[in-house]
Amino acid sequence: MPLNFSLIESFIADHQKDMRNKAMLRHDRYRVLSELGTALQTVLKDYEIFETELNALVIEIIDNTSSYETLRECHERAVAGVENFFLEEDTIVDVHDLLRIIRDRIAIRVLELVEKEMIGEGLGKPPVDYVWAGLGSEGRDEQTLVTDQDNLLVYAETDDGFASDELRKRCAAMMTEGPVPPNALDAKTLLDGYFRIFAGKASDRLHQVGFEKCKGGVMPVNDRWRGSIKDWKKRIDERMTFGTGIFEPLDVIILTDARRVNGSQAILGELLDYFFALLTNNKHFMKEFIQSAVLMPSALTFFGGFKVEKEGENKDKFNIKLLGWSPLILSVRMLSLSNGIYERNTLKRIAILRQRNIIKKEMESSLTDAYFTFVRYRIINQINYRDDEGKISNFLRPDMLGPDEQERLRRAMKAVEAFQKFIQETLLFGEAV
């Protein structure tokens, strides 16, 4: 039986007559309550077994293995376990929480092993403090059964006293301008070279344990998602102040969801404090982001039907991620940022918007329901619609759903459209940005 309150609700419904019977003797009252106690103990015992197995997986295996193959097996076991948990409990927030716990521990262990690899190859331990942060759904603590690598790497700076001969040799070989004597490399080049090698190893190892590489390249193996704290501040400045540099406008939005996975929270905190101060004071940038959020379409037609693909492999389907979930996530993010709310998680952002009386109770409720609806269907798709290679489709065929489920989807999309209109009226037309 699921770990929720339906057991108590059913008990109350089944024993209404007994609960109103003032003539029941203590023995009969004890018998009735004992039935409830036995049922509760069964549910609680099942939950304790689940948590014990989860703890054993995390503490006894992941934290102590030096095998990437074992880490991959743990990842697969964990995802299968969370899938079964979802089918039993039908609870979205637990899926997010469980996957964060497991994947964070796997990522941390991978980074620890990569550090040992660097030492073993004569490159040395990390010469400065660094932070490995999650972005996207990983950063927002909204992961589902399928994940990919969305990460950034920020590190401190130091002189070149740390550099081994092997590191100097490797860095010299990576230079694109031509041959350079190893001893001629400056401190910054050596530091950047160290973390370039580190990021490449980490990306490959994470892929090896089941974290697919990001198709959009949002990984520290790519230059714009790796750098010293000074590098990061410079690229943010260049994009937001001058509209130049290697950072793109979309990268700015992605950065708002950064969450520490491993390493120095102080470094990430310094970067985000600098970034958010610059972002919220940049009216032009904020207005562009808000406009992009409110203009994202849903899958609803003018008459309340669903806009589906007319041909191709996804004929009669629509993309629930692009036409439902994404407009909600982006709109909530932009209203939060424009009001100085730097919480990352979407549900918490919605709650804070209500606490500050920025949105009404009814809107909070409809947005929360919409979030659960979209994520639920994404997870169901991930369970039911894998191809031969295990890849997942975000496309949903609405005519395969019952009338109640279709109506639930319509309500969710109407809630997003109403929210977009609210943002448009309060932030764009009202020029509050």
C-alpha positions in Angstrom: 0.0 0.0 0.0 1.4 3.5 -0.9 3.0 5.7 1.7 0.2 8.3 1.6 -2.9 9.2 3.6 -5.3 7.2 1.5 -5.1 4.4 4.1 -6.4 6.7 6.9 -9.0 8.2 4.6 -10.3 4.8 3.7 -10.3 3.7 7.3 -12.3 6.7 8.3 -14.8 6.1 5.5 -15.2 2.4 6.4 -15.6 3.0 10.1 -17.8 6.1 10.2 -20.6 4.2 11.9 -18.2 2.8 14.6 -16.7 6.2 15.2 -20.2 7.7 15.9 -21.3 4.8 18.1 -21.1 6.1 21.6 -22.1 2.7 23.0 -19.0 0.9 21.8 -17.1 -0.7 24.7 -13.4 -0.1 25.1 -12.6 -3.7 23.8 -14.4 -2.9 20.5 -12.7 0.5 20.1 -9.4 -1.2 20.7 -10.1 -3.9 18.1 -11.0 -1.2 15.5 -8.0 0.9 16.2 -5.7 -2.2 16.2 -6.8 -2.8 12.6 -5.6 0.6 11.7 -2.4 0.1 13.7 -1.6 -3.1 11.9 -2.2 -1.6 8.5 0.0 1.4 9.3 2.8 -0.8 10.6 2.8 -2.8 7.4 3.1 0.4 5.3 5.8 1.9 7.6 7.7 -1.3 7.5 7.7 -1.4 3.7 9.0 2.2 3.7 11.7 1.4 6.2 12.9 -1.5 4.0 13.0 0.8 1.0 15.1 3.5 2.8 17.4 0.8 4.2 18.1 -0.5 0.7 18.6 3.0 -0.6 21.0 3.8 2.1 22.9 0.6 1.5 23.2 1.4 -2.2 24.5 4.9 -1.5 26.8 4.4 1.5 28.0 0.8 1.1 28.4 0.6 -2.7 28.6 4.0 -4.4 30.8 5.7 -1.9 33.2 2.9 -1.7 33.6 1.5 -5.2 36.4 2.4 -7.6 34.7 0.7 -10.6 32.8 2.8 -13.1 31.0 -0.3 -14.2 29.7 -0.8 -10.7 28.6 2.9 -10.6 26.7 2.3 -13.9 25.0 -0.7 -12.4 24.1 1.3 -9.3 22.6 4.0 -11.5 20.5 1.5 -13.4 19.4 -0.2 -10.3 18.5 3.1 -8.7 16.5 4.3 -11.7 14.6 1.0 -11.9 13.9 1.3 -8.1 12.6 4.9 -8.5 10.5 3.9 -11.4 8.8 1.2 -9.3 8.4 3.7 -6.5 6.7 6.1 -8.8 4.3 3.4 -10.1 3.4 2.5 -6.6 3.3 6.0 -5.0 2.6 8.3 -8.0 4.5 11.1 -6.3 6.5 13.5 -8.4 8.5 15.2 -5.6 9.9 11.9 -4.3 11.1 11.0 -7.8 13.0 14.3 -7.9 14.4 13.9 -4.4 15.5 10.2 -4.9 17.2 10.9 -8.2 19.0 13.9 -6.8 20.3 11.9 -3.9 21.5 9.0 -6.1 22.9 11.0 -9.0 24.7 13.5 -6.8 26.4 10.7 -5.0 27.4 9.0 -8.2 28.7 12.3 -9.7 30.7 13.0 -6.6 32.2 9.6 -6.7 33.1 9.9 -10.4 34.8 13.3 -9.7 36.7 11.7 -6.8 37.9 8.9 -9.1 38.8 11.4 -11.8 41.0 13.3 -9.3 42.8 10.0 -8.5 43.3 9.4 -12.2 44.8 12.8 -12.6 47.2 12.1 -9.7 48.0 8.6 -11.2 48.9 10.2 -14.5 51.4 12.6 -12.9 49.1 15.6 -13.4 48.6 16.2 -9.7 45.6 16.8 -7.5 43.3 19.8 -8.2 45.6 22.7 -7.5 42.8 25.0 -6.3 39.3 24.8 -5.0 36.7 24.2 -7.6 32.9 23.7 -7.8 31.1 21.3 -10.1 27.5 22.5 -10.5 24.3 21.1 -12.0 22.2 23.1 -14.5 18.8 22.5 -16.0 16.6 20.0 -14.3 19.6 18.8 -12.3 20.2 22.3 -11.0 16.5 22.8 -10.2 16.2 19.5 -8.4 13.6 18.3 -11.0 15.3 15.2 -12.5 13.2 12.4 -14.0 14.2 8.9 -15.0 16.3 10.0 -18.0 19.2 12.4 -17.5 22.1 14.0 -19.4 25.1 16.1 -18.5 24.2 19.8 -17.8 27.1 21.1 -15.8 29.5 23.9 -15.3 33.0 24.1 -13.7 34.4 27.1 -11.8 37.7 27.2 -10.1 39.9 29.6 -8.1 43.3 30.9 -9.3 46.9 30.4 -8.2 50.5 30.7 -9.3 52.2 28.0 -11.3 54.0 26.4 -8.4 51.6 23.4 -8.6 52.5 22.4 -12.2 54.2 19.0 -12.6 56.5 18.3 -15.6 53.8 16.0 -17.0 51.1 18.7 -16.8 53.5 21.2 -18.5 54.1 18.7 -21.2 50.4 17.9 -21.8 49.5 21.6 -21.8 52.2 22.4 -24.3 50.8 19.7 -26.6 47.3 21.1 -26.4 48.4 24.6 -27.6 46.7 25.4 -30.9 49.1 28.2 -31.8 52.0 25.9 -32.4 54.8 24.2 -30.4 55.5 25.9 -27.1 58.3 25.0 -24.7 56.7 23.5 -21.5 58.6 25.9 -19.2 57.3 28.9 -21.2 53.7 28.4 -20.2 52.2 30.9 -17.7 50.2 30.1 -14.6 46.8 30.7 -16.1 47.5 28.5 -19.1 48.6 25.7 -16.9 45.6 26.0 -14.6 43.2 26.1 -17.5 45.0 23.1 -19.0 44.7 21.1 -15.9 40.9 21.7 -15.7 40.4 21.1 -19.4 41.9 17.6 -19.0 39.9 17.1 -15.8 36.7 18.1 -17.4 37.3 15.9 -20.4 37.9 12.9 -18.2 34.8 13.7 -16.0 32.5 14.0 -19.0 33.7 10.7 -20.4 33.4 8.9 -17.1 29.9 10.4 -16.4 28.8 9.1 -19.8 30.3 5.7 -18.9 28.1 5.5 -15.7 24.9 6.5 -17.6 24.8 10.3 -17.7 24.4 10.9 -21.4 26.4 13.8 -22.9 24.4 17.0 -23.5 23.4 17.4 -27.1 23.6 21.2 -26.6 27.1 21.0 -25.3 26.3 22.4 -21.8 29.3 20.6 -20.2 32.6 21.8 -18.8 34.5 20.0 -21.6 33.4 23.0 -23.6 35.2 26.2 -23.0 32.2 28.4 -22.2 31.1 26.1 -19.3 34.5 26.0 -17.7 36.8 28.7 -16.3 38.2 30.5 -13.3 36.0 32.8 -11.3 37.5 35.8 -13.2 36.8 34.1 -16.6 33.2 33.6 -15.6 32.7 37.2 -14.5 34.3 38.4 -17.7 32.1 36.3 -20.0 29.0 37.3 -18.1 30.0 41.0 -18.4 30.8 40.7 -22.1 27.4 39.1 -22.9 25.2 41.3 -20.7 26.9 44.6 -21.0 28.4 44.5 -24.5 26.5 41.7 -26.2 29.8 40.0 -27.1 32.0 37.0 -26.1 31.5 33.3 -26.1 28.4 33.3 -23.9 25.0 33.3 -25.7 21.7 34.8 -24.4 20.4 31.3 -23.7 23.4 30.5 -21.6 22.5 33.4 -19.3 19.1 31.8 -18.7 20.6 28.4 -18.1 23.1 29.8 -15.5 20.2 31.0 -13.3 19.5 27.4 -12.2 23.1 26.5 -11.2 23.3 24.2 -8.0 26.4 22.9 -6.4 26.9 19.2 -6.8 30.5 18.9 -5.6 33.2 21.3 -4.4 33.2 24.9 -3.1 29.8 26.5 -2.4 31.7 29.7 -1.7 33.0 29.9 -5.3 29.6 29.2 -6.8 28.0 31.7 -4.3 30.4 34.4 -5.3 29.7 33.8 -9.0 25.9 33.8 -8.6 25.9 36.9 -6.4 27.8 38.8 -9.1 25.6 37.3 -11.9 22.2 38.0 -10.3 23.1 41.5 -9.3 24.1 42.2 -12.9 21.1 40.4 -14.3 18.3 42.0 -12.3 19.7 45.4 -12.9 19.8 44.9 -16.6 16.3 45.9 -17.7 16.9 45.2 -21.4 18.0 41.7 -20.8 15.2 40.9 -18.4 12.6 42.3 -20.8 13.9 40.1 -23.6 13.8 37.0 -21.4 10.3 37.8 -20.2 9.1 38.3 -23.7 10.5 35.0 -24.8 8.8 33.3 -21.9 5.3 34.7 -22.5 5.5 34.0 -26.3 6.2 30.3 -25.9 3.2 28.5 -27.3 1.2 25.7 -25.7 -0.3 22.7 -27.5 -3.8 24.1 -27.3 -5.6 25.4 -30.4 -7.9 28.4 -30.2 -10.9 26.1 -29.7 -9.3 24.0 -27.0 -8.1 21.1 -29.1 -4.5 19.9 -29.3 -2.1 21.0 -32.0 -0.5 17.8 -33.2 2.1 16.9 -35.8 0.4 16.4 -39.2 3.0 14.0 -40.6 6.2 12.1 -39.9 7.0 9.6 -37.1 5.2 11.8 -34.5 2.0 12.2 -36.5 -1.0 12.9 -34.3 1.3 13.7 -31.3 2.6 16.8 -29.7 5.8 17.5 -27.7 4.7 17.8 -24.1 8.2 19.2 -23.1 8.3 22.0 -25.6 4.5 22.8 -25.6 3.7 22.4 -22.0 6.5 21.9 -19.5 9.0 24.4 -20.9 6.7 27.4 -21.1 5.7 26.8 -17.5 9.3 26.4 -16.3 10.6 29.5 -18.2 7.6 31.7 -17.2 7.9 30.9 -13.5 11.6 31.5 -13.6 11.3 34.9 -15.2 8.6 36.2 -12.9 10.7 35.0 -10.0 13.9 36.6 -11.2 12.1 39.9 -12.0 11.0 40.0 -8.3 14.4 39.1 -6.9 13.6 35.5 -6.1 16.7 33.4 -6.6 15.3 30.0 -5.6 16.0 27.4 -8.3 13.2 24.8 -7.8 10.0 25.6 -9.8 7.5 24.5 -7.1 9.4 26.5 -4.5 9.5 29.5 -6.9 5.7 29.2 -7.2 5.2 29.0 -3.5 7.4 32.1 -2.8 5.5 34.1 -5.5 2.3 33.3 -3.6 3.9 34.1 -0.2 4.9 37.5 -1.4 1.4 38.0 -2.8 2.7 38.4 -6.3 0.2 35.7 -7.5 -3.1 34.7 -6.0 -3.9 31.4 -4.3 -5.9 30.2 -7.3 -3.0 30.8 -9.6 -0.5 29.1 -7.3 -2.8 26.0 -7.2 -3.3 25.9 -11.0 0.4 26.3 -11.7 1.3 23.6 -9.2 -1.2 21.2 -10.7 0.1 22.0 -14.2 3.6 21.2 -13.1 2.6 17.8 -11.7 0.6 17.1 -14.8 3.4 17.8 -17.2 6.1 16.0 -15.3 3.8 13.0 -14.6 3.2 12.5 -18.4 6.9 13.0 -19.1 7.8 10.2 -16.6 5.0 7.9 -18.0 6.5 8.5 -21.5 9.9 7.6 -20.2 8.6 4.4 -18.8 6.4 3.3 -21.7 8.0 4.7 -24.8 11.7 3.7 -25.1 13.1 2.8 -28.4 15.5 -0.1 -29.0 18.5 2.1 -27.9 16.7 3.2 -24.7 16.0 6.7 -26.0 12.9 8.5 -24.8 10.3 10.5 -26.7 8.6 13.6 -25.3 5.8 13.2 -27.8 2.4 12.4 -26.5 -0.7 11.2 -28.4 -3.7 12.9 -26.8 -6.3 10.8 -28.5 -4.9 7.7 -26.7 -5.9 9.3 -23.4 -9.3 9.1 -21.8 -11.6 12.2 -21.6 -10.6 13.0 -18.0 -6.9 12.8 -18.8 -7.3 15.0 -21.8 -9.2 17.5 -19.7 -6.4 17.5 -17.1 -3.9 18.4 -19.9 -6.1 21.2 -21.2 -6.4 22.7 -17.7 -2.7 22.6 -17.3 -2.1 24.3 -20.6 -4.8 26.9 -19.9 -3.1 27.6 -16.5 0.2 28.3 -18.3 -1.5 30.5 -20.9 -3.3 32.5 -18.1 0.0 32.9 -16.3 1.8 34.1 -19.4 -1.0 36.7 -19.9 -0.6 37.7 -16.2 3.1 38.3 -16.7 2.5 40.2 -19.9 0.0 42.5 -18.2 2.0 43.1 -15.0 5.6 43.2 -16.3 5.5 44.1 -20.0 2.5 46.4 -20.4 3.0 47.7 -16.9 6.7 48.3 -17.6 7.6 46.9 -14.2 10.8 45.3 -15.5 
